[in-house]
Amino acid sequence: MNRPALLALLLLLCSGPLAPAQRKQDPLTPAEIDQLRDTALEPEPRMKLYVEFARARLVALEQMRADPKVTDRGQKTHAALQEFLSVYDELNDNLDNFEDRKADLRKALKFIIAGDTQFESQLRALKNDASAPRDEVKKYEFLLSDAIETVDRSAEDHRQLLGEQEEAAKHRKKPNKE
């Protein structure tokens, strides 16, 4: 084997193990990605899907925490919260994209705000769970606080955006009926 080919092979072998570690894990399943692909240009159905996906993450978290057979509950709670936050961040990123395109988001925002209210309630219930052992809580309490803060701040932003969108809709010219 010549020297350039040997160097190329060596470089490939050295960089190979790093590639998977550098990829960010997608918070969505392939089936969820397919569903979103079908709604790429439609804010209302797309945002509804994101709310459903985030809700599913919290339902799975509650089911896992209620299962007495689960081991390392603290670490699994942390992972589930991270997955919820990743999906919720995707929701906000998509909402920002639609807002930048000047899309009418009023219907989508009403659905999102209802989801925010539910998420806030579920996250606060987890925070106030008196039955959780302290050593378990330590594994996820920072991430839980971050999730609560993120949802609270986003809910406020969502309500403000809805108000702005409703105000803008009032001032749009209505077509003349002649």
Secondary structure as UniProt FT lines:
FT   HELIX           3..15
FT   TURN            16..17
FT   HELIX           18..22
FT   HELIX           30..37
FT   TURN            38..41
FT   HELIX           43..66
FT   TURN            68..69
FT   HELIX           73..100
FT   TURN            101..102
FT   HELIX           106..127
FT   TURN            130..131
FT   HELIX           134..137
FT   TURN            138..140
FT   HELIX           141..171
//
